[in-house]
Amino acid sequence: MQHITISKKILNIVGRTNAKYNLIKEGDRVLLGLSGGKDSMMLATIFAYMKKHAPFDFEFKALTVDYGRGGEYEYIIEYCQKNDIPYELLRTDIYKILEENKRDGTIYCSFCSRMRRGTLYSQALEGGFNKLALAHHLDDATESFFMNLTYNGSLRSMPPIYKAQNGLYVIRPLIFVRERQIIDFISSNNIYIAPDCNCPINWLPDDKRPKARANTKEILATLESQNPLFFKSLQNAFKNIHINSFCDERYLDS
């Protein structure tokens, strides 16, 4: 196994999150969506560590969904082999379907995300897995919350665990880890990450790429510069919801 160092702080965060929300338990079979980006590469490494050191037994496999346009996967395969990470690369026609169904003036982020998630769901169910692990972190959850607030008019974010309609549990073990902690992990261990992470949005010219997430990142960076405890406060807010203080009549006293 390649010598990889995971900070105690990250392991503590993931361990506490796992214990609080019962993300992975004895006998679970977990499929991990592994794009090859920094987030999922770290989560795969943590799962390999947990497999050896956790006080419970579970199985996991990392799965990369190829969109059918080609991509850089050799580094993922090599990393998984060196670090005892069970791995599969699945070839699909997602890109072809995206191009055939894309309307003029639209981007395929949400459509692509649904198709990739659907593929992961079907592979998990067909493979006998009871949980699907995604590598979203606290910055992702915060961006999602603010984008839903400002663009969709809803108060929504990313839960640590939820049960999909098909009975599969979706878990996010990194949901309270900061993105900069993941960047530090990748950098300190000198782990190679492909520049575009095989994401279809990176195949578009710059002027065609969506700007909402980038704009939201800038806003959040400004807020954190003004209040260094901003993300910590928001993390606490995600756990301290006063649902009857809004205007949804379903939750109002009457």
Steps between C-alpha positions, in 0.01 A plus 500: 500500500622848411587707809221753533450724803149604601495768768351410838270800470343368180470149643336641814249703298408202282489267800269728699277554197482126440411430863242781528308414183569123479637538149692171484422211733583134545421301187442797269594474134591846369549614141713815473464732203864569405535775240875523546477849645656603829188443711417146392868398495531599864176324594619181329823522701305547823282197420815290449625625838166426667495151349822425690437690824126543562349291784240362258517306177367640174565467128550773244582546136592816309331552164594751230233581242656575160277730296598350166718782376830368627687609807808460713454196723840336526594701809180391676557134420862517617411686821229250589730206436771647723260586782284187524191671359265262314430675170296482182487726193158500332471613138174673408341704218401791725680761289326383181162515673581848634585630154190345344266648761663836576290801405655810347614754755501250787777325689496140606602521866171391659418250223849351517485484880169314490630251244820437691308461827255265328790289373650484849161404644448218251855368543463506878170312495617248240819440699319437827621818671272659758672840511641747248776733623554845348794727580323832556664716767393797715583755230279307255213495748539872567513587130194283438312675782577849369431408137162355593429810707597754234413322174226249583313665786531203734679412823685180410847361548667157515418258784760256637264210420167449328299209364429513128166383361666181377593407859869583464660716769715787373773607742744792511782420747692822415207735553671684790850502346618828347615506139834652600565199724453274199732717290762476776462120506551472124795741502680357804478146362595610147196327350447562130156627396400548136448872424143463369400201714318364188205734564297579183467866599873537442454407135305822442665831405541743789217727386257206500575377851253576783600788725261456795723271704813706435314816600372332815853390590616861477217619726576233760872579490419865569272408790767275651764772464274730701412229752753214535240295690244529220516136386504373858191706576324374189590141587333551837201661330452190284448306825284765670196552279195686633264383231195684637675837474438517123182535296431143389146436627576130547715585801311792652296477817133550426 
